[in-house]
Amino acid sequence: MAVISTLVTSLPSLSNLVIYTFLAFGVYVILNILNQLFGPKDAKAPPVVFSWIPFMGNAIQFGINPIKFLQDCQKMYGDVFTFYMVGKKVTVLLGADGNQFVFNSKQNVSSAAEAYNDMTKYVFGREVVYDAPHSVFLEQKRFIKAGLNSDCFREHVPMIVDEVVDFFKDFKKPSGTFDAYHTFGSLIICTASRCLMGKEIRANLDKNVAQLYYDLDQGFQPINFIFPNLPLPSYRKRDAACKKMAEIYSSIIRRRREENDTSNSDLLQALIDANYKDGSDLPDHHIAGMMIAVLFGGQHTSATTSAWTLLELAARPDLIRALREEQIEKLGSLKTDLTFENVKELTLLENCVRETLRLHPPIFQMMRKVITDEGVTFEKTGHQIPKGNFLCAVPGVTQVDETYFKEPLKYNPMRWVDLDDPVHSMETGDDANVDYGFGVAGISSKSPFLPFGAGRHRCIGEQFGYLQIKTIIATMIRLFDIELEEGKGVPKSDYTSMVVVPEKPANIKYTWRE
Ligand code: HEM
């Protein structure tokens, strides 16, 4: 009774507390608005995007449709502006010059590791990628790139075809529908595991490994970027999965070494055979971490690109016809075995994938964190960006900017054949030939088309990515006629996961071909 009466008497003070909290928050919001409108401004700093809610800043608008949000900001503030997102200050630099500034920034000025490692170290493990000193990371990138070579690709193509045929063999006949992103997610994990992770991992995919991938993936969501470590079950499962994956890789490496099993064309073997510059072997946990990083670098990006490509093609029967004709013309027939060499010849198919990456880049923006005390100046506009700000390049905006592309929102693979198009000259600027330690970058950071990034953090999985997606699509159009569901168009983008995926429903209607 005494407890109840205490509670009852304390009710008014509780409700007062709530009222005072609301009032205090209201005052905070108003002060924040007044400060933005009338407070002192640093003339050299980039303009700051207005936001109603302190701390959260523009996180909600950015989260719903970042491309629209950034395009709207560009109209109001120009190519350079800063916005707040859950306590982080993000300075966006748009346009080809913005891309070049962010991607070419020196390692001791702005850092990808500072931007990403809080989150990635829990998923990939320690001492690899952003958790390694930068020079070591560049060595690690070199090993991965060396393991993704033409000899391996030659073996990968028939493996990918095999996986695709096997994956779809039980799909309902004569026709049916499937969800594009979900289906390619399941397929790519098979193809990537077989080609990169090794036969042992592929063999265990239906068992414990799939669950470990899942648990790691749950720790690789946008929320983990904001809150890298919380005492919640999903975080604990992520940590346990990372440890377990390292153990699994260790046992595979040990067995391969003991049995001298070197006849593998997978990336795992390339890493087992590699040595750091000082001559030391890569420790098992480095190899495991790099394998997980590669999986995460390639899995969702390739799954969503395959899904978007098939969705775009499903809306364009003329292109599917042209792709089959291309195979007949260049390979002789639709029954000729696909090989590394003949897949290279399928240029229309390549341009379809490239056009997909232009309209639907899985990673539409890339971040660095300013680490130098004096901050950094964007020479073109004279803006000074202080230490602690995130620099953000957004190829997802430049890739649909009509300054660089005619009819930018149209899916037109043929634009890549027009070599007079200004975008081609921008791809071959001077910095395309810089080698940061893992081979030449191959593309200028000033290009408006950068779905694989540029500079020292440029993707090293591009060739494998194209090969895998092309082989999958080339095989699928042999197996199926495809179309969108009655009355449906290509879906809108869903920005709520780490990569941009098609908004549901994103179904493909298929009919088996004879
Ligand atoms: C880096 C996109 C496939 C491994 C990147 C970056 C982008 C990207 C945009 C630059 C990130 C940054 O600058 O912050 C893609 C897309 C892919 C793809 C669109 C497929 C369609 C792959 C594959 C692998 C891979 C298949 C592995 C085999 C990596 C690695 C990095 C990277 C190791 C380096 C990260 C760094 O240096 O910071 N990728 N990627 N990617 N990607 Fe990919």
Residues whose N, C-alpha, C, O or C-beta is under 5 A from the ligand:
A	BS01	HEM	A112 V294 G297 G298 T301 S302 T305 P362 I363 M366 M367 L450 P451 F452 G453 R456 H457 R458 C459 I460 G461 E462 F464 G465
